[in-house]
Amino acid sequence: MSTQEDLYPSRDIEKPQVIKRQDPVLYNNKPDQGPISETLLRQYERDGYLLLPELFSQAEVNEFLAELERMQQDHELLATEAAVTEPSSNALRSVFQIHRNNLRFSQVAADPRIADIARFILDDNVYIHQSRLNFKPGFNGREFYWHSDFETWHSEDGMPRMRALSASILLTDNTEFNGALMVMPGSQREFIGCVGKTPDDYYRDSLKAQTIGTPDMASLAGFQRRYGLRSTAAKAGTVLLFDCNLMHGSNSNISASPRSNLFFVYNAVSNRVVAPFNGNKPRPEFLATRETFAPLISPEPHRKAG
């Protein structure tokens, strides 16, 4: 177990706890000097997420989709643990560590259109804690239950503080019908400590269907009353940025339209993972960067947006 003080206890507790956030959401205190407008940065600080419409062109999205299709046909890749299938079928659900096993997606991770925003919000240099391609195939793409990513990254990976954010690049139109992410805006200001000791190698089960580290229904009902629900449905090429502790989830996809997203987790260099706070051994490298830690280096920044 980590020797650092655990400010956000979870898993090894007797009953659920709602803990006030002890970290900033917007770390940088000069929002008027950011790579996007101060209005957008304040919106992120308030709501815990931000949609940047069609930040990537259709030509770029088509290129990413071609890579996605190639990966779906890569039998060597699909045989590794980094490729996760749906719990009730062989349909591909996620491919992890794409910033290391795919040159094009490594370049996307460092793209200043998103990496510069992450650096500014977190007020630090950043590295990729986790990356993946997420799929929701038509008709049988399963739901992702309500959760805070930070709860897992803190408990199972040893991420000390809430100084990380996710960038999801929409590769297909995300709609209310094919499982667009749902969020509770403002919920990043509170942390739900969850009950349930983590079994060894639990990641093998949780990547298909997470049951431990998910909030209890009473706490979720309280969150919904306080924060409400909002859809992040948007067009392909849009980037969804959201705080590591934002409560979010998505419905299953019973439409004919697949939903695919690129996903990069930016963590502050000063917030590198330590020993997991649940006392278990760390999750594998393809889920949480530890041994291959390297700060991102971006090319010249794009012009200010928003």
NORHUGI-V317056 format. One record per helix or strand of 2 or more residues. SS is the DSSP state (helix for helix, strand for strand). FROM is the first residue (numbers start at 1). LEN is the number of residues. If there is no record, write none. Layout:
ss | from | len
SS | FROM | LEN
SS | FROM | LEN
This chain:
ss | from | len
strand | 17 | 4
helix | 31 | 3
helix | 38 | 10
strand | 49 | 4
helix | 58 | 15
helix | 75 | 4
strand | 83 | 3
strand | 92 | 5
helix | 98 | 4
helix | 103 | 7
helix | 112 | 11
strand | 126 | 11
strand | 144 | 4
helix | 149 | 9
strand | 164 | 7
strand | 182 | 2
helix | 187 | 3
strand | 190 | 4
helix | 203 | 4
helix | 217 | 11
strand | 230 | 2
strand | 239 | 5
strand | 248 | 3
strand | 259 | 10
helix | 269 | 3
